[in-house]
């Protein structure tokens, strides 16, 4: 070793070369281990599998996925829906308890405590932004639709509380500017979970593909799931309700309008309803969302009527109404998707198994009564006893229809209009037997007097037997909380009512 090497503090060249060789080898070894590890690594997987994961595996991915009860992808960890409370018009998003999990109903309960909330947005979980918001007016009904009361239908999924979308007549959601939804004759699949006991014969409780301009654009411009017991077009066996396809200008239970004995009446509390369609081919399938498998009620060619083959679908999404905003229907929605492509029966069977495993149940709750709501025609809202009070002298109002007992009225054979809440039955009453314009219409213990007797007229008005005045929405108001009074009959829409 030379003196210069000792002074420099560096090892001799031969030792330096050995060290560099060792470091290079070590580096290559580390790189090799890392590369091997990366090659052998498996992608992170969601803790659960959702219906849209199953559809994707079947080659027909979801292009819209809506639910207020649970995530529809195993990895979804975002918002399910948005609610707005009446006390201050503030909004908040309701998400899931964990990725792929159930709705965080406690967050809604906390936010809406001591007030009422409506559902303002049902978010699309597919990532395409196909969110459902308040439906605007259309050819069948002008003016925006009502929004669903957020807590009107509490349910349970595997022991976890959640809320469905309870839709009385006049309520609806829509998206007219969508991304990825089938148009023309392109194939698609749709499923929805409905309350099989909440329906009527109105048109039309739909979920699925509709016109983008809110008008009836003719045969074949829609492809949506319908649920109800209307018989104007197609119908099935028994008295209904039935799962049918709304293809515009026709609700079809089979190939052509009319009777299909193979389309059964539904009696399941939670119902899986499926419609799918492709080139001159479509099908209806259904089953109990709590147990068992799917059945096929129709599978075959399109209707043998001009306009349905090929189809002319436009790609909007509706919930609770028809394509032209026909909104006379009742129903409850829990979850649903739309796919790109015609799903196989095997894929749908796997989706049904997933739905059953979610564990839908009433959770000891009782669905809101269908009742007989008094709809204020001009306002598009319902006669309502504020806060479901039973305090005599409380003036009635109009409010978003919600199907609850404080909006459930009975016109008795004696001419009274009664409402029952918390076990107490009261009568609609002209305050202090008033006969002047502006007399308050209140609730009061039934007493058989003429200021509690009412006549339902063929022109849609309701008149007090004692006063001869009309039941009137004050100032022709349309806002929640507008009070109801007596006023001289004038034929205007704020004095017209429908009992349904």
C-alpha positions as CSV (number, residue, x, y, z in Angstrom):
1,X,0.0,0.0,0.0
2,X,1.5,3.3,-1.0
3,X,1.7,6.4,1.2
4,X,-0.5,8.4,-1.1
5,X,-3.3,5.8,-0.8
6,X,-3.1,5.9,3.0
7,X,-3.3,9.7,3.0
8,X,-6.3,9.8,0.6
9,X,-8.4,7.5,2.8
10,X,-9.6,5.6,-0.3
11,X,-9.2,1.8,-0.8
12,X,-7.0,0.6,-3.6
13,X,-8.5,0.4,-7.0
14,X,-8.9,-3.4,-6.9
15,X,-10.9,-3.1,-3.7
16,X,-13.0,-0.3,-5.1
17,X,-13.8,-2.4,-8.1
18,X,-14.9,-5.3,-5.9
19,X,-17.1,-3.0,-3.9
20,X,-18.7,-1.6,-7.0
21,X,-19.3,-5.1,-8.3
22,X,-21.0,-6.1,-5.0
23,X,-23.2,-3.0,-5.0
24,X,-24.3,-3.6,-8.6
25,X,-25.2,-7.1,-7.8
26,X,-27.1,-6.1,-4.7
27,X,-29.0,-3.5,-6.7
28,X,-30.0,-6.0,-9.4
29,X,-31.1,-8.4,-6.7
30,X,-33.4,-5.8,-5.1
31,X,-34.8,-4.8,-8.5
32,X,-35.4,-8.4,-9.3
33,X,-37.2,-9.0,-6.0
34,X,-39.4,-5.8,-6.5
35,X,-40.2,-6.7,-10.1
36,X,-41.1,-10.3,-9.1
37,X,-43.3,-9.0,-6.3
38,X,-45.0,-6.6,-8.7
39,X,-45.6,-9.4,-11.2
40,X,-47.1,-11.7,-8.6
41,X,-49.2,-9.0,-6.8
42,X,-53.0,-9.2,-7.1
43,X,-55.0,-6.1,-7.5
44,X,-56.8,-4.8,-4.4
45,X,-60.3,-6.2,-4.3
46,X,-63.4,-4.8,-2.7
47,X,-64.7,-6.4,0.4
48,X,-68.0,-7.1,-1.3
49,X,-69.4,-7.6,-4.8
50,X,-72.3,-5.4,-6.1
51,X,-74.8,-5.9,-8.9
52,X,-72.7,-3.7,-11.2
53,X,-69.6,-5.8,-10.6
54,X,-71.6,-8.8,-11.8
55,X,-73.0,-7.0,-14.8
56,X,-69.4,-5.9,-15.8
57,X,-68.2,-9.5,-15.4
58,X,-71.0,-10.5,-17.8
59,X,-69.8,-8.0,-20.4
60,X,-72.8,-5.6,-19.9
61,X,-71.6,-2.9,-17.6
62,X,-73.8,-0.5,-15.7
63,X,-74.1,2.9,-17.3
64,X,-76.4,4.2,-14.6
65,X,-76.8,2.9,-11.0
66,X,-79.2,4.5,-8.5
67,X,-80.0,3.5,-4.9
68,X,-80.9,5.1,-1.6
69,X,-80.3,1.9,0.3
70,X,-76.8,0.6,-0.6
71,X,-73.8,0.7,-2.8
72,X,-74.2,-1.1,-6.1
73,X,-70.4,-1.6,-6.7
74,X,-68.2,-3.4,-4.2
75,X,-65.8,-0.5,-4.2
76,X,-68.3,2.4,-4.2
77,X,-67.7,4.7,-1.3
78,X,-69.4,7.9,-2.4
79,X,-72.8,9.6,-1.9
80,X,-76.0,7.7,-2.6
81,X,-78.4,10.7,-2.5
82,X,-78.9,14.2,-1.2
83,X,-81.6,15.5,1.1
84,X,-82.9,19.0,1.8
85,X,-84.6,20.0,5.0
86,X,-87.5,22.4,5.2
87,X,-86.4,24.3,8.3
88,X,-83.5,26.2,6.5
89,X,-83.3,24.6,3.0
90,X,-79.8,23.3,3.8
91,X,-78.7,20.1,2.0
92,X,-76.5,17.2,2.8
93,X,-75.3,14.1,1.0
94,X,-76.1,10.6,2.4
95,X,-73.3,8.1,1.8
96,X,-72.5,4.5,2.8
97,X,-71.3,3.2,6.1
98,X,-68.3,1.7,4.3
99,X,-67.1,0.9,0.8
100,X,-69.7,-1.4,-0.9
101,X,-71.9,-1.1,2.1
102,X,-75.3,0.1,3.2
103,X,-76.7,3.6,3.5
104,X,-75.8,5.8,6.5
105,X,-79.4,6.3,7.6
106,X,-78.3,7.8,10.9
107,X,-76.7,10.7,9.1
108,X,-80.1,11.5,7.5
109,X,-81.9,11.1,10.8
110,X,-79.5,13.5,12.5
111,X,-79.7,16.1,9.7
112,X,-83.5,15.9,9.5
113,X,-84.3,15.8,13.2
114,X,-87.2,18.0,14.2
115,X,-88.0,19.0,10.6
116,X,-88.9,17.3,7.3
117,X,-86.6,16.5,4.4
118,X,-87.1,15.7,0.8
119,X,-84.8,13.8,-1.6
120,X,-83.3,16.3,-4.1
121,X,-80.7,14.1,-5.9
122,X,-80.2,10.4,-6.4
123,X,-76.6,10.0,-7.5
124,X,-75.4,7.8,-10.3
125,X,-72.8,5.4,-8.9
126,X,-71.5,4.4,-12.3
127,X,-69.3,7.5,-12.6
128,X,-71.1,8.8,-15.7
129,X,-72.9,11.5,-13.9
130,X,-76.4,10.3,-14.7
131,X,-77.9,11.7,-11.6
132,X,-81.7,11.9,-11.0
133,X,-83.1,15.2,-10.0
134,X,-86.6,16.9,-9.8
135,X,-88.5,16.2,-13.0
136,X,-89.7,19.2,-14.9
137,X,-93.0,19.6,-16.7
138,X,-93.8,17.8,-19.9
139,X,-96.5,17.2,-22.4
140,X,-98.8,15.4,-20.0
141,X,-98.3,17.7,-17.0
142,X,-96.7,21.1,-16.9
143,X,-94.8,22.3,-13.9
144,X,-92.1,20.6,-11.9
145,X,-92.9,17.4,-10.1
146,X,-92.8,17.1,-6.3
147,X,-89.8,15.6,-4.5
148,X,-90.1,12.5,-2.3
149,X,-90.2,12.8,1.4
150,X,-86.9,11.4,2.6
151,X,-88.2,9.3,5.6
152,X,-91.5,8.1,4.2
153,X,-90.4,4.4,3.7
154,X,-87.9,3.1,6.3
155,X,-86.6,-0.4,5.6
156,X,-83.9,-2.7,6.7
157,X,-81.0,-4.4,4.8
158,X,-79.3,-7.1,6.8
159,X,-80.3,-5.3,9.9
160,X,-79.1,-1.9,8.7
161,X,-81.7,0.9,8.5
162,X,-82.2,2.6,5.2
163,X,-84.9,4.6,3.3
164,X,-86.6,3.9,0.0
165,X,-88.0,6.6,-2.4
166,X,-91.7,6.8,-1.6
167,X,-93.4,8.3,-4.7
168,X,-97.1,9.3,-4.5
169,X,-98.8,10.8,-7.5
170,X,-97.3,14.0,-8.6
171,X,-93.7,13.1,-7.7
172,X,-90.9,12.3,-10.1
173,X,-87.2,12.4,-11.0
174,X,-85.4,12.7,-14.3
175,X,-82.2,13.2,-16.2
176,X,-82.6,14.4,-19.8
177,X,-78.8,14.8,-20.5
178,X,-77.2,11.5,-20.0
179,X,-74.0,9.8,-20.8
180,X,-73.8,6.2,-22.2
181,X,-77.5,5.3,-22.0
182,X,-78.7,3.3,-25.0
183,X,-80.3,5.2,-27.9
184,X,-82.0,4.0,-31.1
185,X,-82.1,0.3,-31.3
186,X,-79.0,-0.3,-29.2
187,X,-79.4,-3.0,-26.6
188,X,-79.7,-2.4,-22.8
189,X,-80.8,-4.0,-19.6
190,X,-82.7,-2.6,-16.6
191,X,-83.6,-3.8,-13.2
192,X,-85.3,-2.1,-10.2
193,X,-86.4,-3.1,-6.7
194,X,-89.9,-1.9,-6.0
195,X,-92.4,-2.2,-3.1
196,X,-94.8,-4.8,-4.5
197,X,-97.6,-3.5,-2.3
198,X,-97.4,0.2,-3.2
199,X,-99.0,0.8,-6.6
200,X,-102.0,2.2,-8.4
201,X,-103.7,2.2,-11.8
202,X,-102.4,5.6,-12.8
203,X,-99.9,6.3,-15.5
204,X,-97.1,5.7,-15.2
205,X,-94.7,4.5,-12.4
206,X,-91.6,3.9,-14.5
207,X,-87.9,3.5,-14.2
208,X,-85.7,3.5,-17.3
209,X,-85.2,5.0,-20.7
210,X,-87.3,7.9,-22.0
211,X,-87.6,10.9,-24.2
212,X,-85.1,13.7,-23.7
213,X,-87.7,16.5,-24.3
214,X,-90.4,15.3,-21.8
215,X,-92.9,14.8,-24.6
216,X,-94.5,11.8,-26.2
217,X,-92.4,11.3,-29.3
218,X,-94.2,8.3,-30.6
219,X,-93.9,4.5,-30.6
220,X,-90.6,3.1,-29.6
221,X,-89.1,6.2,-28.1
222,X,-89.0,4.7,-24.6
223,X,-87.9,1.5,-22.9
224,X,-88.7,1.6,-19.2
225,X,-89.8,-0.8,-16.5
226,X,-93.5,-0.1,-15.5
227,X,-95.1,-1.4,-12.3
228,X,-98.8,-1.0,-11.5
229,X,-102.2,-2.4,-12.4
230,X,-103.4,-0.1,-15.2
231,X,-105.3,-2.0,-18.0
232,X,-105.5,0.6,-20.7
233,X,-102.8,-1.2,-22.8
234,X,-101.3,-4.5,-21.8
235,X,-102.0,-6.5,-18.7
236,X,-101.3,-9.8,-17.1
237,X,-103.1,-12.5,-15.1
238,X,-105.2,-11.7,-12.0
239,X,-105.8,-8.2,-10.8
240,X,-102.2,-6.9,-10.8
241,X,-99.9,-5.3,-10.2
242,X,-97.8,-6.4,-13.1
243,X,-94.2,-5.8,-14.4
244,X,-94.5,-4.5,-17.9
245,X,-92.5,-2.5,-20.4
246,X,-93.3,1.1,-21.2
247,X,-92.2,1.6,-24.8
248,X,-94.3,4.8,-25.3
249,X,-97.9,4.7,-26.4
250,X,-98.2,1.3,-24.9
251,X,-97.5,-0.7,-21.7
252,X,-96.6,-4.2,-23.0
253,X,-96.9,-7.5,-21.0
254,X,-96.0,-9.5,-24.1
255,X,-95.4,-9.2,-27.8
256,X,-98.5,-7.2,-28.4
257,X,-100.9,-5.0,-26.5
258,X,-103.5,-6.9,-24.5
259,X,-103.4,-9.9,-22.2
260,X,-100.4,-12.1,-21.4
261,X,-101.4,-15.0,-19.1
262,X,-97.7,-15.6,-18.3
263,X,-97.3,-12.2,-16.8
264,X,-98.4,-12.8,-13.2
265,X,-99.8,-10.5,-10.5
266,X,-97.1,-9.5,-8.0
267,X,-97.6,-10.0,-4.3
268,X,-94.0,-9.8,-3.0
269,X,-93.3,-6.9,-0.5
270,X,-89.9,-6.4,-2.3
271,X,-90.0,-7.1,-6.0
272,X,-87.2,-7.5,-8.5
273,X,-88.4,-6.2,-11.9
274,X,-86.4,-6.6,-15.1
275,X,-86.8,-5.3,-18.7
276,X,-84.2,-5.8,-21.3
277,X,-84.2,-5.1,-25.0
278,X,-82.2,-5.4,-28.2
279,X,-82.7,-5.7,-31.9
280,X,-86.2,-7.2,-32.3
281,X,-85.8,-8.9,-29.0
282,X,-87.0,-8.0,-25.5
283,X,-87.9,-9.7,-22.2
284,X,-89.7,-9.3,-18.9
285,X,-88.3,-11.0,-15.8
286,X,-89.1,-10.8,-12.2
287,X,-88.8,-12.4,-8.8
288,X,-89.1,-11.9,-5.0
289,X,-86.2,-9.7,-3.9
290,X,-86.1,-11.4,-0.6
291,X,-85.8,-15.0,-1.7
292,X,-85.7,-17.4,-4.7
293,X,-84.8,-17.0,-8.3
294,X,-86.0,-15.0,-11.3
295,X,-88.8,-16.1,-13.7
296,X,-89.2,-15.1,-17.3
297,X,-92.7,-13.7,-18.0
298,X,-92.0,-12.9,-21.7
299,X,-89.0,-13.3,-24.1
300,X,-89.5,-12.7,-27.8
301,X,-89.9,-10.3,-30.6
302,X,-90.8,-6.6,-30.4
303,X,-94.5,-5.6,-30.7
304,X,-95.9,-6.1,-34.2
305,X,-96.8,-2.5,-34.5
306,X,-95.1,0.2,-36.5
307,X,-92.4,2.1,-34.6
308,X,-91.2,-0.6,-32.2
309,X,-88.8,-2.4,-34.6
310,X,-86.4,-0.8,-34.8
311,X,-86.7,1.1,-31.6
312,X,-86.1,4.8,-31.4
313,X,-84.9,5.2,-27.8
314,X,-83.7,8.6,-26.8
315,X,-81.7,7.9,-23.6
316,X,-83.2,10.0,-20.9
317,X,-83.8,8.4,-17.5
318,X,-87.0,8.7,-15.5
319,X,-88.2,7.5,-12.1
320,X,-91.9,7.7,-11.0
321,X,-93.3,9.2,-14.2
322,X,-94.0,8.5,-17.8
323,X,-91.8,9.8,-20.6
324,X,-94.1,12.8,-21.2
325,X,-94.2,13.5,-17.4
326,X,-97.5,11.7,-16.9
327,X,-97.4,11.6,-13.1
328,X,-100.6,10.0,-11.8
329,X,-98.9,6.9,-10.4
330,X,-97.8,5.6,-7.0
331,X,-94.8,3.4,-6.2
332,X,-91.7,3.0,-4.1
333,X,-88.1,2.6,-5.5
334,X,-85.1,1.2,-3.6
335,X,-82.4,0.5,-6.2
336,X,-82.0,0.1,-10.0
337,X,-79.5,0.1,-12.8
338,X,-79.3,0.4,-16.6
339,X,-76.7,-1.4,-18.6
340,X,-74.9,-1.2,-21.9
341,X,-75.7,-4.4,-23.9
342,X,-78.3,-7.1,-23.5
343,X,-77.5,-9.0,-20.3
344,X,-77.7,-12.8,-20.3
345,X,-80.1,-14.6,-18.1
346,X,-77.2,-16.1,-16.2
347,X,-75.9,-12.6,-15.3
348,X,-79.3,-11.5,-14.1
349,X,-79.6,-14.7,-12.1
350,X,-76.4,-13.8,-10.3
351,X,-77.6,-10.2,-9.7
352,X,-80.8,-11.7,-8.2
353,X,-78.7,-13.8,-5.8
354,X,-76.9,-10.6,-4.8
355,X,-80.1,-8.8,-4.2
356,X,-81.4,-11.6,-2.0
357,X,-78.2,-11.6,0.0
358,X,-78.6,-7.9,0.7
359,X,-81.4,-8.9,3.1
360,X,-84.2,-6.5,2.4
361,X,-86.9,-6.5,5.0
362,X,-89.4,-4.1,6.6
363,X,-87.4,-4.2,9.8
364,X,-90.5,-4.1,11.9
365,X,-91.8,-0.9,10.2
366,X,-95.1,-0.4,8.5
367,X,-95.1,1.2,5.1
368,X,-97.0,4.5,4.9
369,X,-100.7,4.0,4.2
370,X,-101.9,4.4,0.6
371,X,-104.9,6.3,2.0
372,X,-107.0,8.8,0.1
373,X,-105.0,11.9,-0.4
374,X,-106.7,15.2,-1.4
375,X,-104.6,16.5,-4.2
376,X,-104.7,20.3,-4.7
377,X,-104.8,20.4,-8.5
378,X,-103.4,23.9,-9.0
379,X,-100.4,23.4,-6.6
380,X,-99.6,19.8,-7.2
381,X,-99.5,19.2,-3.5
382,X,-101.7,17.5,-0.9
383,X,-104.0,18.6,1.9
384,X,-102.0,18.2,5.1
385,X,-102.4,18.5,8.8
386,X,-99.3,20.4,10.0
387,X,-96.8,18.2,11.9
388,X,-99.5,15.5,12.2
389,X,-101.0,17.3,15.1
390,X,-104.2,16.3,16.7
391,X,-104.8,19.7,18.3
392,X,-108.3,21.0,17.6
393,X,-108.3,24.3,15.8
394,X,-105.2,23.7,13.7
395,X,-105.6,25.2,10.2
396,X,-104.9,22.7,7.4
397,X,-102.4,23.5,4.7
398,X,-100.9,22.0,1.5
399,X,-97.6,20.2,1.5
400,X,-95.6,17.8,-0.6
401,X,-97.5,14.5,-0.9
402,X,-96.0,11.8,1.3
403,X,-98.7,9.2,1.8
404,X,-98.5,9.5,5.6
405,X,-101.5,9.5,7.9
406,X,-101.8,13.2,8.3
407,X,-102.6,13.4,4.5
408,X,-105.0,10.4,4.5
409,X,-108.6,11.6,4.4
410,X,-111.9,9.8,4.2
411,X,-115.1,11.2,2.8
412,X,-117.7,9.5,4.9
413,X,-121.3,8.6,4.0
414,X,-122.4,11.4,6.4
415,X,-120.5,13.9,4.3
416,X,-117.7,14.5,6.7
417,X,-114.0,14.5,5.8
418,X,-112.1,12.7,8.5
419,X,-108.4,12.3,9.3
420,X,-106.9,9.8,11.8
421,X,-103.6,10.2,13.5
422,X,-102.1,8.7,16.6
423,X,-105.4,7.0,17.2
424,X,-107.4,10.2,17.1
425,X,-110.0,10.9,14.4
426,X,-110.9,14.5,13.6
427,X,-113.1,16.2,11.1
428,X,-112.4,18.9,8.6
429,X,-114.3,22.0,10.0
430,X,-115.2,25.5,9.0
431,X,-113.9,27.5,12.0
432,X,-116.6,28.9,14.3
433,X,-119.2,27.9,11.7
434,X,-117.9,30.8,9.5
435,X,-119.6,31.6,6.2
436,X,-117.4,34.5,5.1
437,X,-114.5,34.5,2.6
438,X,-111.3,33.7,4.4
439,X,-112.9,31.4,7.1
440,X,-110.1,29.0,8.3
441,X,-110.5,25.3,7.5
442,X,-109.4,23.5,10.6
443,X,-109.4,20.0,12.2
444,X,-111.9,19.6,15.1
445,X,-113.4,16.7,17.0
446,X,-116.3,15.4,14.9
447,X,-119.7,16.6,16.1
448,X,-122.1,16.0,13.3
449,X,-122.8,19.7,12.6
450,X,-123.2,21.1,9.1
451,X,-119.9,23.1,9.3
452,X,-118.2,19.7,9.2
453,X,-120.1,18.4,6.1
454,X,-118.8,18.7,2.6
455,X,-120.0,18.1,-0.9
456,X,-117.7,16.8,-3.7
457,X,-118.7,18.3,-7.0
458,X,-118.3,17.0,-10.5
459,X,-116.1,20.0,-11.5
460,X,-113.5,19.1,-8.9
461,X,-114.5,21.6,-6.2
462,X,-115.4,20.8,-2.6
463,X,-118.1,23.0,-1.0
464,X,-119.1,23.4,2.6
465,X,-122.7,22.3,3.2
466,X,-123.3,25.2,5.7
467,X,-121.5,28.0,3.8
468,X,-121.7,27.0,0.2
469,X,-118.2,28.2,-0.2
470,X,-115.3,26.3,-1.8
471,X,-112.3,24.7,-0.2
472,X,-109.6,27.1,-1.4
473,X,-105.8,27.3,-1.3
474,X,-105.1,30.8,-0.1
475,X,-103.9,33.3,-2.7
476,X,-103.6,30.4,-5.2
477,X,-100.3,29.6,-3.5
478,X,-98.2,26.6,-4.5
479,X,-95.6,26.6,-1.7
480,X,-95.4,24.1,1.1
481,X,-97.3,25.5,4.1
482,X,-99.9,27.5,2.2
483,X,-103.0,27.6,4.3
484,X,-106.4,26.4,3.2
485,X,-109.6,28.4,3.7
486,X,-113.2,28.9,2.4
487,X,-113.8,31.3,-0.5
488,X,-116.5,32.1,-3.0
489,X,-116.3,29.5,-5.8
490,X,-114.6,31.0,-8.9
491,X,-113.6,28.0,-11.0
492,X,-109.9,28.5,-10.6
493,X,-107.5,25.6,-10.2
494,X,-106.7,26.5,-6.5
495,X,-110.3,25.4,-5.8
496,X,-110.0,22.0,-7.6
497,X,-109.2,18.8,-5.7
498,X,-108.9,15.1,-6.6
499,X,-109.4,12.3,-4.0
500,X,-107.1,9.4,-4.9
